[in-house]
Amino acid sequence: MIGLGGVGSWGHLPGYEEIPDQAQLVAFCDVNPGAINEAATKHGAKTYSDYKQLLADPGIDMVDICLPHFLHAEVALAAARAKKHVLCEKPFCLDLKVADEIIQTTKDNGKKLMVAENTRFVKAYEVAKSFLDRKSIGDVCLARTYLGGSEMIRLSDPDNWIGKKTKAGGGVLMDSGVHSYYLLEWMVGRINSVFASTSIFMKDLYGDVEDNAVVNFRFDGGALGVSSLSNTTEAPWTERLEMYGTKGSIIVDMLAERPIQIYSTVNRSDDMSEWWSWYGDVSWQEPLIMHSALDWKAASMRKEVQHFVSCVNEGGDPLVSGSDGKRNVEIALKALESAKTGDWVKA
C-alpha cells in the first residue's frame, strides 16, 4: 500500500485485513512514518518512505495507490513499468495521455489495472441498477445526483492539498464529481455534453478551486441529468440518486435506513376503470438490503479492494477499468472547461 493517510487507512486497509487467506500485506509506504508504523507492525510488513524502493521489491505482486491526486499518474505509471498489478484511487490521472500509457503498459505486461471507484460497489446502487435493467421504470428521462458534506476539518490544515488546484486538479468537479459521472454513465448511458456552474464560498481555505458546483448533462439516449456537488454542506457526508423514467422512478438516499425507493407503473392496467386509486395499479417498493448510513462508503471500499484481489488471483476483469477512470477524469476536465467558458462542452 502506497499512501495511508486518508482512505487508505479507513477504507482500503480493512478490506485486505478481512481476507488474509487471499492477500498478504507485505509493505507500506508513506512520507509520514506515523501513518504506517502501526499497520506495518501488525502485519510484519516492510516500511518505505520512497515508493520507488517499494516498487523495486520483486516480492510485491500488487500495489494499492492512495495518494493525493497529483501523484497518481507518476506512481501508477512507475508501478505499471515495474510490472505490478495496480489499484489506483480516483481520480485516476489528471493527465489523460499518461492514463493511456498506464493502461497500455499494464496490458503489455499482462497485469491488472483498476481505478478505485467505490460507487460501483455500493449495494444500494447495485440493486437500483438491477431494477433499471429490468425496465422497472421504463426509459430514464431525467437523472439527478447529489454528493456533499463538509471539508472544514481537512481544510483547517493549511498544508492540505485538497484545496489547491495544482495538487487536486480542481475542486468538487474533480474530487467528488468523478463519482457522479461514473454513476450516471453506469446507470443512464454515455454523457455527450456538459454545462457547469461553480462557486467558492470558503475562499480563505480553497483559494483557486471550486467548493460548490452544479453540472448539467445531456446523454446520448436523449435523457437529461444534473449533479449537485458541495464541500460546504454541514450535514453528514452523503450521496443521493434520483432517476425518473417513462414508467416510474427510483430514489436512492444514503442517509435513509432503507436507502432505495422504487415506484413503478409497469403493471398498471390500461383500463382506467380498474385503477384502485388515482395512481392506478402501481408498485411501491423499499428493498431491504444491508445498509448503514455511517458505514456504506467504507463498506464499498472494502468490497472494491477485495474484488480486485479476486481478479488478480482468479484472472477476472475488474469491474472498473483504467479506461473507466480515464473517462471520469475526461468529463471532469470538460466540466471545468465549461465553468470557465460559460458554454456547453462536448464530452
Secondary structure, DSSP 4 states (H G I P E B T S, - for coil): -B--SSHIIIIIHHHHHT-TTT----EEE-SSGGGTHHHHHHHT-EEES-HHHHHT-TT--EEEE---GGGHHHHHHHHHHTT-EEEEESS--SSHHHHHHHHHHHHHTT--EEEE-GGGG-HHHHHHHHHHHTTTT-SEEEEEEEEE-B-HHHHTSTT-STT-HHHHSSSHHHHTHHHHHHHHHHHT--EEEEEEEEE-S-HHHHSSS-SEEEEEEEETTS-EEEEEEESB--S--EEEEEEEETTEEEEEETTSSS-EEEEE-TT--S-GGG-SSTT-S-EEE-------TTTHHHHHHHHHHHHHHHHHHH-PPPSS-HHHHHHHHHHHHHHHHHHHHTS-EE-
